[in-house]
Amino acid sequence: MRGGKGSDGSRFWVVLVVLVLAYVNESLCTPSNYLKTSVPITDASDAFLPMISPQSSPEPLMPFLAPSPLSPFTNYTVPKLSGLCPLNFTAAETLMTLTSTDCLTLLAPYLANVVCCPQLEASLVILIGQSSKITGSLALNSTTAKHCLSDFDQLLVSQGADDNLKQICKVQSLNLTGGTCPVKDIHEFESTVDISALLTSCKKIDPVNECCKQVCQSAISDAAQKLISNSAQIASHTSSRVVEDCRHIVLRWVASKLDASSAKEVLRGLSNCNVNKGCPLALPETRNLAKECGNGISNQSTCCSAMKSYLTHLQNQSFTTNLQALNCAASLGMKLQSQNVTKNVYNLCHVGLKQFSLQAGDAGKLCRLT
């Protein structure tokens, strides 16, 4: 672009990032007034890794699903489809558009674990679930799965999604099959599982209470176990892979009983519970940081400079929710504590949860507009 157009393009990306961050920055089961500021980690009983939450139990906050930003601005290209995939992409046009804008090129790598990948995975579950009403199968065979994943990717890219989504979200054609789960036929599924109880628990979920009470998640796990027990050979040596494969089968069945919009809300609600359970960042080696901040911290300035440099590497990785940042802070604290860092360097160097995310880095500066 040239002249004024280039300036408009720059403003477009600034506005885009602002809209996304307005929603992504909030996280699950945390009070809104607590999340609005960077919360420093305070000392507790002289422990290195203190409690970060308020003294009183916070009231749960409705976890927001990031909307699809600026979908009217999507640039369309012509996809190259195999013609060998039975999934009805046309009937799921709205879902596909939502997914492509949630995985918009350039932003997808940074929003992967919070927005893009959960939406992409939900879309695949819904497409296969809806297809099962015609095919009678809750899984694709390996050959068809390859064609469908390729077509799915082509369609998303044609609507502006990143062209590296399979790598970003670690999606393989195997994910579209039934894997090691012994039950894939929809009639066998419905004769094995208490479908009434499953649908009652999962046809509509409370986005807050589900993560705490796990009503639908428990029903899905129970159904998966019943599918596994349907095969004596598999049941005798159940692995985590089998359990996960059967959970996907269960989710596809649930999606087949709901309209695409309702299924998306359920699946994204469930994924939100999982998103906040761990730290999505790869914590670099802490040897140099421990060297500067260990043994009582002889030089505070040097220690905090090393901490700032270390956090800069984290900020280049991904956006995180506040609960993810909390988990990352705890993980780093444990690593430093094991390397003889006994002082609370988070308090000493004024480190808050925001420093554990891309929001605090160069990209985050785009959002601090005045």
matplotlib code that plots the C-alpha trace (Angstrom):
import matplotlib.pyplot as plt

x = [0.0, 1.1, 0.4, -2.8, -3.7, -0.6, -1.7, -5.2, -3.7, -1.7, -4.8, -6.7, -4.3, -4.2, -8.0, -8.0, -5.6, -7.5, -10.8, -9.2, -7.4, -10.5, -11.9, -8.9, -7.4, -10.2, -10.1, -12.2, -13.5, -11.8, -13.7, -13.7, -12.4, -9.4, -8.5, -8.6, -5.1, -1.8, -1.7, 1.6, 2.5, 2.6, 4.5, 2.8, 4.4, 7.9, 7.3, 8.9, 5.8, 3.0, -0.7, -1.7, -5.5, -7.3, -7.8, -11.5, -12.7, -13.5, -16.9, -16.8, -16.8, -18.5, -15.7, -16.2, -15.6, -13.7, -15.9, -14.8, -13.1, -13.8, -15.1, -16.4, -12.8, -11.8, -10.1, -11.5, -9.5, -10.6, -9.9, -8.6, -10.9, -10.4, -14.1, -13.6, -14.8, -18.4, -18.5, -21.1, -19.0, -21.7, -24.3, -21.7, -20.8, -21.3, -19.2, -16.4, -16.4, -16.3, -13.3, -11.4, -11.7, -10.8, -7.7, -6.8, -3.4, -0.6, -2.6, -3.3, 0.1, -0.4, -4.1, -3.7, -4.3, -6.9, -9.1, -8.0, -7.3, -10.3, -12.6, -10.9, -11.3, -14.9, -15.6, -14.2, -16.2, -19.4, -18.8, -18.3, -21.1, -23.6, -22.3, -23.0, -26.7, -26.3, -23.4, -24.3, -20.6, -19.1, -15.6, -14.0, -11.8, -8.1, -8.2, -11.3, -9.9, -6.9, -9.1, -11.4, -8.6, -7.0, -10.4, -11.1, -7.7, -8.1, -11.5, -10.3, -7.2, -9.5, -11.3, -8.2, -7.1, -3.5, -2.1, -0.2, -3.1, -2.4, 1.0, -0.1, -3.0, -1.2, -4.1, -3.6, -6.0, -5.9, -7.9, -10.8, -10.9, -12.1, -8.6, -8.5, -12.0, -13.9, -17.2, -17.7, -21.2, -23.9, -26.4, -23.9, -23.1, -26.7, -27.2, -24.2, -24.4, -27.2, -27.9, -30.7, -28.5, -25.7, -27.8, -29.5, -26.1, -24.6, -27.3, -26.7, -24.0, -23.3, -19.9, -19.0, -20.4, -19.3, -15.7, -16.3, -19.0, -18.0, -21.6, -21.2, -17.5, -18.4, -21.1, -18.7, -16.1, -18.8, -20.0, -16.4, -15.7, -18.9, -17.6, -14.3, -15.9, -17.8, -14.5, -13.2, -9.7, -9.4, -11.0, -8.4, -5.5, -7.1, -4.7, -5.1, -5.1, -8.1, -10.0, -9.3, -10.3, -13.6, -14.2, -14.0, -16.6, -18.9, -18.4, -19.3, -22.5, -23.5, -22.8, -25.0, -27.9, -27.6, -27.7, -24.2, -24.5, -25.5, -22.9, -20.3, -21.3, -21.1, -17.7, -16.1, -17.4, -15.8, -12.5, -12.4, -12.2, -9.2, -7.5, -7.0, -5.6, -2.0, 0.7, 0.9, 4.3, 7.6, 9.7, 13.3, 16.3, 16.5, 20.2, 21.3, 18.3, 18.9, 22.6, 21.6, 18.8, 20.0, 22.0, 20.1, 20.3, 23.5, 22.5, 18.8, 19.3, 21.1, 18.5, 15.6, 17.3, 17.8, 14.1, 13.0, 15.1, 13.7, 10.1, 10.7, 11.3, 8.0, 6.1, 7.1, 5.3, 1.6, -1.3, -2.5, -5.5, -5.0, -5.3, -2.8, -0.4, -1.0, 0.0, 3.1, 4.1, 3.7, 5.8, 8.6, 8.6, 9.0, 11.9, 13.7, 13.0, 14.6, 17.7, 18.2, 16.3, 14.8, 13.7, 10.3, 11.7, 8.1, 7.6, 11.2, 11.1, 7.4, 6.3, 2.6, 0.5, 0.5, 4.3, 3.6, 1.9, 2.4, 0.0, 3.0, 5.4, 5.6, 2.3, 0.6, 1.7, -0.7, -3.5, -2.5, -3.8, -4.8]
y = [0.0, 3.6, 7.0, 7.3, 3.6, 2.5, 4.7, 3.3, -0.3, 0.5, 1.9, -1.2, -3.5, -1.2, -1.3, -5.0, -5.7, -3.4, -5.2, -8.6, -7.7, -6.1, -9.6, -11.8, -10.0, -11.2, -14.8, -17.3, -17.3, -14.0, -10.8, -8.0, -5.3, -7.6, -8.1, -4.5, -3.8, -5.5, -7.3, -7.5, -10.8, -10.2, -12.1, -14.7, -16.3, -15.6, -18.1, -17.2, -17.9, -16.2, -16.2, -13.9, -14.0, -11.7, -12.7, -13.3, -15.8, -14.0, -14.1, -15.8, -13.8, -14.8, -15.9, -14.0, -15.7, -13.3, -12.2, -12.4, -9.0, -7.0, -9.9, -7.6, -6.7, -10.3, -10.7, -13.7, -15.9, -19.1, -22.3, -25.4, -28.2, -31.9, -32.7, -35.8, -34.6, -35.3, -32.6, -29.9, -26.7, -24.7, -25.4, -24.3, -21.0, -18.8, -21.1, -21.2, -17.4, -17.1, -19.5, -17.8, -14.4, -15.9, -17.3, -14.2, -14.3, -12.6, -12.7, -16.4, -17.4, -15.0, -15.8, -19.5, -21.0, -18.5, -17.9, -19.4, -23.1, -23.6, -22.2, -24.3, -27.5, -26.8, -26.2, -29.7, -31.3, -29.6, -30.4, -34.1, -34.2, -32.7, -35.0, -38.1, -37.4, -38.5, -40.9, -42.6, -42.4, -40.1, -40.4, -40.2, -42.9, -41.9, -41.2, -39.1, -37.3, -36.1, -34.7, -33.0, -31.4, -30.1, -28.7, -27.2, -25.5, -24.2, -22.7, -20.9, -19.5, -18.3, -16.2, -14.6, -17.2, -18.0, -20.5, -22.4, -23.3, -27.1, -26.4, -23.6, -25.6, -29.0, -30.5, -33.7, -35.7, -38.4, -35.9, -36.3, -40.1, -42.1, -43.0, -45.8, -45.4, -48.7, -47.1, -44.8, -45.9, -43.6, -46.4, -48.3, -45.1, -44.5, -48.1, -47.9, -44.5, -43.0, -40.4, -38.8, -38.0, -36.8, -34.4, -33.1, -32.2, -30.8, -29.3, -26.0, -25.2, -22.4, -21.0, -20.2, -23.1, -25.7, -25.0, -25.4, -28.1, -29.9, -31.1, -31.6, -32.6, -35.4, -36.6, -36.6, -38.6, -41.1, -41.6, -42.0, -44.7, -46.6, -46.6, -47.9, -50.7, -51.7, -53.4, -55.9, -55.8, -52.1, -51.8, -54.1, -51.7, -48.2, -45.4, -41.7, -41.7, -44.0, -41.9, -38.7, -40.4, -41.5, -38.0, -36.6, -39.1, -38.0, -34.4, -35.0, -36.8, -33.9, -31.5, -33.6, -33.0, -29.2, -26.5, -25.2, -22.0, -23.8, -26.5, -23.8, -22.2, -25.5, -26.5, -23.1, -23.1, -26.4, -25.4, -22.3, -24.5, -26.3, -23.2, -21.8, -24.9, -24.6, -22.3, -22.1, -20.4, -22.2, -21.0, -20.5, -21.7, -19.7, -20.3, -16.7, -15.2, -17.4, -16.3, -12.6, -13.0, -15.9, -16.0, -13.1, -10.7, -8.7, -6.3, -5.5, -3.5, -6.3, -8.9, -6.8, -6.1, -9.9, -10.4, -7.8, -9.5, -12.9, -11.7, -10.0, -13.5, -14.7, -11.7, -12.5, -15.9, -15.4, -13.6, -15.2, -15.0, -13.8, -17.3, -18.6, -15.8, -16.9, -20.4, -19.2, -17.0, -20.0, -22.2, -19.7, -19.1, -22.8, -23.1, -20.1, -21.4, -24.7, -22.7, -21.0, -17.8, -17.1, -13.5, -12.5, -11.1, -10.4, -7.8, -6.6, -6.0, -4.9, -7.8, -8.3, -10.8, -8.6, -9.1, -12.8, -12.0, -10.4, -7.7, -6.2, -6.3, -4.3, -5.6, -4.5, -0.9, -0.8, -1.2, 1.6, 4.4, 7.7]
z = [0.0, -0.6, 0.9, 2.9, 2.3, 4.2, 7.1, 7.0, 7.0, 10.1, 11.8, 10.8, 12.7, 15.7, 16.0, 15.4, 18.3, 20.5, 19.9, 20.5, 23.6, 25.1, 25.4, 25.7, 28.7, 31.0, 32.4, 34.1, 37.7, 38.7, 39.8, 37.2, 39.6, 40.3, 36.7, 35.6, 37.0, 37.0, 40.4, 42.1, 43.8, 47.6, 50.3, 52.4, 55.4, 54.0, 51.2, 47.9, 45.9, 47.8, 47.2, 44.4, 44.9, 47.3, 50.9, 50.4, 47.8, 44.6, 43.0, 39.6, 36.5, 33.3, 31.0, 27.7, 24.4, 22.1, 19.2, 15.6, 15.0, 11.9, 9.8, 7.0, 6.2, 5.3, 1.9, 0.0, -2.3, -4.2, -2.3, -4.0, -2.7, -3.2, -3.9, -1.8, 1.6, 2.7, 5.4, 4.6, 4.8, 3.0, 5.7, 8.3, 6.4, 9.5, 11.6, 9.0, 8.8, 12.6, 12.7, 9.9, 11.6, 15.0, 13.3, 11.3, 9.7, 11.7, 14.9, 15.0, 16.5, 19.4, 20.0, 19.4, 22.8, 23.9, 20.8, 17.5, 18.3, 20.6, 17.9, 15.2, 17.2, 18.0, 14.3, 13.4, 16.1, 14.9, 11.2, 11.9, 14.4, 11.9, 9.2, 11.4, 11.0, 7.4, 7.5, 10.8, 11.8, 14.4, 12.8, 9.4, 8.0, 7.6, 3.9, 4.0, 7.1, 5.1, 2.3, 4.8, 6.9, 3.7, 2.4, 5.9, 5.9, 2.4, 3.1, 6.2, 4.4, 1.6, 4.1, 5.6, 8.2, 8.8, 6.3, 9.0, 11.3, 11.3, 12.8, 15.1, 16.6, 16.2, 14.2, 12.3, 10.1, 12.8, 15.0, 12.6, 12.9, 15.8, 16.9, 19.3, 20.6, 20.0, 19.2, 16.2, 14.9, 16.1, 16.7, 18.8, 20.6, 21.5, 22.7, 24.9, 26.5, 28.7, 26.0, 27.9, 30.9, 28.6, 26.6, 29.8, 31.2, 28.0, 25.8, 27.6, 30.1, 32.6, 31.5, 35.1, 37.1, 34.6, 35.2, 39.0, 39.2, 35.9, 35.2, 31.5, 31.7, 34.2, 31.9, 29.0, 31.0, 32.1, 28.5, 27.3, 29.9, 28.8, 25.3, 26.4, 28.5, 25.3, 24.3, 26.8, 25.2, 25.4, 28.8, 30.3, 29.5, 29.1, 28.2, 28.3, 24.4, 24.3, 26.9, 24.9, 21.6, 23.1, 24.6, 21.1, 19.9, 22.8, 21.9, 18.3, 19.3, 21.5, 18.6, 16.4, 18.7, 18.8, 16.2, 15.2, 17.2, 20.4, 19.9, 19.5, 22.8, 24.6, 23.1, 23.7, 27.2, 27.9, 26.2, 28.4, 31.5, 30.0, 28.7, 32.2, 33.8, 32.9, 31.6, 27.8, 27.8, 27.4, 30.3, 29.2, 31.2, 34.5, 35.3, 34.6, 36.4, 39.4, 39.4, 39.6, 42.1, 44.3, 47.5, 49.1, 46.1, 46.5, 43.7, 43.3, 40.1, 38.4, 39.6, 38.3, 35.0, 34.6, 35.5, 33.0, 30.2, 31.1, 31.0, 27.7, 26.2, 27.6, 26.3, 22.7, 22.9, 23.3, 24.8, 28.1, 30.3, 33.9, 35.3, 32.7, 33.8, 37.4, 36.6, 34.7, 37.6, 40.0, 37.7, 37.3, 41.1, 41.8, 39.3, 40.9, 44.4, 43.5, 42.4, 45.7, 45.0, 48.4, 48.1, 46.6, 43.3, 42.1, 44.8, 44.6, 40.9, 40.7, 38.6, 38.0, 36.1, 33.0, 32.7, 31.9, 28.6, 25.2, 26.5, 28.3, 25.3, 22.1, 20.8, 24.0, 23.4, 20.5, 22.9, 25.3, 23.1, 24.6]

ax = plt.figure().add_subplot(projection="3d")
ax.plot(x, y, z, "-o")
ax.set_aspect("equal")
plt.show()
